[in-house]
Amino acid sequence: MAARTIAIPYNDEASGCTIWLKLEYLLPSGSTKDRVAAFILGHGVETGAITEDTIVCEASSGSTSISLAMACAVIGVKFRAVMPENVSRERLLIIKRYGGEAVLTPREGGVLGAIEETRRMAAEDPRVFLTRQFENPLNARAHQRETGPELIQQVGTTIHGFVAGVGTGGTLMGIARALKEAGHSTRIARAVPEKGSACFAGQPEVCGGIPGIVEGLSTLMDATEIGLDEDIKIDEREAIAATRELCQRGMPVGPSSGLNFAAARAMAKRLGAGKTIATVLCDRMERYFSTDLFDDVTK
C-alpha cells in the first residue's frame, strides 16, 4: 500500500463551488502511479509471481515507469522500462538513478510499439513479469481501494462531481467505483485535451500536448460501467495555463494536473454554486523541464 496523501479545498469564486484537490504528487516518487506500482508488485510478491530473479517490465515513458523503478528498488528486483526513443531526458535519468534499465524503441511505433516489445521479451524470457498498466485490473483496483476511499473520507460531504483525465483509465475507473460504493450520486466526467486526436504526434504517451493522456490503448476504461456522464474538453493552452497557476500557488504539478484542474472548474460552472467537485493532481513538475510547461521561464 502506498502512503496516504492529503486533499485540500479550493474556493472557486467564479462558480461558487468548492473544488477538492487530491495531492497525489506528494507520493514518494512524485505521482499517483506509486499506488498502482505498489499494488501490482505487492500482489505479484504475495502470489509468488515475483521472486528475487524477476525482471519487472512495463511499456511506459511516463510516471508509471518511474514509480515501478522506485518500487522495484525498494523490494530488490530488477526493473526494465520499454519506451519510445524520444522520451524526455529527465525521465530516463530518474529511471536509471533508481537502478532501472531503459530499452528504447523506434519513435514511429509510439507506445504500441513499446508494448509489443515487452510482449516479445516476456515470450523469450520467463523471468520477465509484465505489469501491463493498460490492461491490468489491479491498476483501477488500487484507486478503488485506496485513493477513492481516502478522498471520500477527506472531503467528508457529498461529492457532486468528479473529473479526471484518462491515460490508462485506472484513476477515473477506480475512484468512480469507490464513489458508487459509498452511495454518492456523483456526476462523473472525463477531462479531454481539445487536440486529443493528435496522439503520438512526435511524443510518446501524449494527446493534445498533455503527457500521460492517451486514447485507444487501455482496456480498463469502461464508460458504461461507471456511468460516465460527459467529456469535458479543455484546450491544451488552458491546461498548461492552469498547471502554471497551480505551480504559482505552491503546488508543483505537471500538465495532466492542470488539465484536471481546468476541467474541474468547467464542471463547477455547469453544476452551479454550492456544489462540491473533486479531482486529482497527478504528478510533480520536475519530470517536465523539457516540455512546453517551462517555455515561459526559459526564454
N, C-alpha and C positions, 0 to 999 in steps of 0.2 A: 504494500500500500504506500502510495506517495504521501508526502506531507500535506496537511491542510493549507488552504490559502484563505485570505480574508476577502470579504465583499464589502464595498463601500457605496453609499448612496450619492448620486449626483443629482442636484436640483436643476432640472431643465426648465429654465424660466420661459423659454419660447412656447412650451406646451403646457406648463403647469403640472408636469408629471415628475415622478422620481424614477431615475434610471439607476439600477443597481449594477455595479461593475465587479465582476469576479476576477480578482487579480492573479490569474494563473501564471503570469510571467514571474511571479515570486517563487515558483518551484525551483528545486536545486539547479537544474541545468538551464533554467530560464524559459520553460514553456510548458503548456498543458500536456504535451506529449510525454512528459515524465510519468504521468498517471498510466498511460497506455503501455509504456515500456515496462514499468514495474508490474503491472497486472499480467501482461503476456508472459514475461520472463518468470514471474512468480508461479504462474500456472505450469509453465514448462518444467521448472525445477520440481514442483510438487508431484507432477505426473511421471517424472523420470525422462521426459523428452529432452531435457537439457542436462548435460553432465559436464565434467571438467574438460572433456575433449571436444565439446560442441563448438562450432563456429556459427554464431548468430548472424543472420544475414537479412538485410532489408533493402528494397529499392526506394530510396528517398534521398533527395538533395536538400531536404529541409530539416525541420525541427525533430522529426521522428528519429532520424539517424543520429542526431546529436544526443537525444535522450537515451537511445539504445546504447550508444558508445559509453555514456556515463554509467548507465545501469550495469552494463557488462563489466566495466572496470570495477564496480563495487562487488559483484559476485565472482569475479575472477575467471571469466570466459572470454574467448576471442570474439571480436565483432568486425563484420565486413559490411561497409556501405557501398552499394552499387548505384551510380548516379551519372547523369549526362555530363559530358566533359566541360560544359560551360557553367558548371556550378560556381558560385562565388568563392573567392579565395578564403574569406574569413570562415566559411562553413567547413571547408576542407581542413583548415588549421585547427579548428575546435575538435573535430572528429579525431584527427591524428594526435592532438595533445592528450586526449583521453585514452590513447593507445589503440584506437581503431584503425582498420585498413580501409582505404578508399580505392574502388575499382571504377574507372571512368569508361563510359560507353559513348558511342557517337551521338553528337547533339541532335542529329536529324531524327533519331529514334525516340527522343524525348523520354518520358518516364516509362512509357510502354516498352521501349527497348531495354531499359534497365530492369523492368520486371521479368522480361523474357530471359535476360542474362542470369538473374537469380534462380529461375527455374532450371536453367541448364546446369548451374553449379550444384543445385540440390540433387539433380538426377545423376550427376557424376561423382558426388562425394557424400557418403552417408553421414558425415559429421555435420553437414550444413543444416541448420534449423532456420526455416523461413518464418519470420514473424507476420508477414502478409498483411500489412496495415490496411490495405484497400478491401480486404475480404474477410478478415478475422473478426468474428462476432465479439471476441474479448475486448476489442477496441471500444465499441459502444458500451459494453457492459461495465468497463472501468468508469465511465462517466455516469452511467445509470446508478451504480452503487456508491460512488464517491462524490464526484463533482455536483451532481444534481441534488442529492440529499443535503450536502453542505450548503449549497446556495439557498435551498428552501428554508433551512433552519436559520441561516443568517439574515435573510430578508424578513422572516417572521410574520408575514402577512400574505394575502392573496397576490400572486404574480399574474397580472392581466395579460402580459405579453412577453415572449422570449424570442430572441433573434440571434442567429449566428451564421457565419459563412460556412461553406461546405468544401472540404478537401477530401478527406475520407468519409465524412459524414458522421463520424463517431461522436463528436461533441453534441451536435444537434439531435441525433437519434437518442443518445443516452440520457441527456437532460430532459428531452421531451417525454421520454418514458417515465422518468422519475417524477416529473410534474403530474403526469396522468395517474401514477400510482398513489401520489399524495392527495389526490382529489381536486387538484387545481383545474379550473376550466380556462386554460391559458391559450391565448392566440399564438400559434407557432409560425414563425416566418424564417425564410432563408435569405441571407444577405448575398446579393449577386452583383459583382462588378459590372458596370454598364457595358464593358467590352468583353464580356465573358465568353464570347465565341472565339476569341483570339488566343485559345490555349496553345501552348508550345510554340508561340511565335518568337523563337530565339531564346526563351528562358524555360528551364525545367520547372514543373510544378507551378505554373503561373497562368492565371486567367485575368484578363483585363488589367495586367500590370501589378496584380496583388499576389505576392508569393504565398504559396500554400493553398490557394483557392483553385480547384481544378474541376473539370467536367468529364463525365463519362468513364472514369476509371473505377470508381467504387461500386461494389455490390452491396454495401451496407446501407446506403441511403434508400429508405422506403417511405415516400411521401404519404402513401395511403395509410400505412400502419400508424404513423404519428399524427395523422390528420393535419398535414401541412396546410395552413390557411392561405399563405401568399409568399411570393418572392418580392423582396424589396430591392429594387435596382439602385445602385449607387455609382455615380461616375467615379472613375478611379482618381481623378483630381480631387474630388471631395473627400475620398477615403484617405488620400495622402495628407490633405489639409487637416483632417480630423486626427490623424496619427500625430502630426506635429503639434496640434493643440494639446493632446494628451501628454506628450513629452514636456511641453512647456508648463503643464500643470503638475509636473513631478512624477509622471507615470511613464517610464522609459520603454515604450512598446514599439512593436513592428506594424507594418501596413495592414495585416488582417485584423488587428485590434481596432485600427482606425475605421476599417470597413464596418465592423460590428457596431462601433460607437455611432457612426453616421446613420446606420440602419436603425439602431435603437431610437435615435432622435426622430427619424422619419416615422417610425411606428408610433411614438409618443404623440406626435401631431395628429395622426389618424385616429388614435383611440380617445384623445381628449383629456382635459385637465383631471387631475386627481388619480390617475391610473399609475400602476407600478409596472415598470418594464425591467427586464434583466438581460444581460449579455455577458460575454467573457472577453477579457483582454488576454490574448493567447500567448504571446511571447515577447522577448526583450528586443530592444533596438540594435544591440551590438552586432547581431548577425546580418544587419542590413547596411553596413557602412558603405558598401559599393553600389547601392541602389539609388533610385530617384529620391528616396526619403531624405537623403543628406545633400541633395543638389543645391539647396538654398543656402547652405552654410559652408560649402566647399568651393564656391565660385569666387 
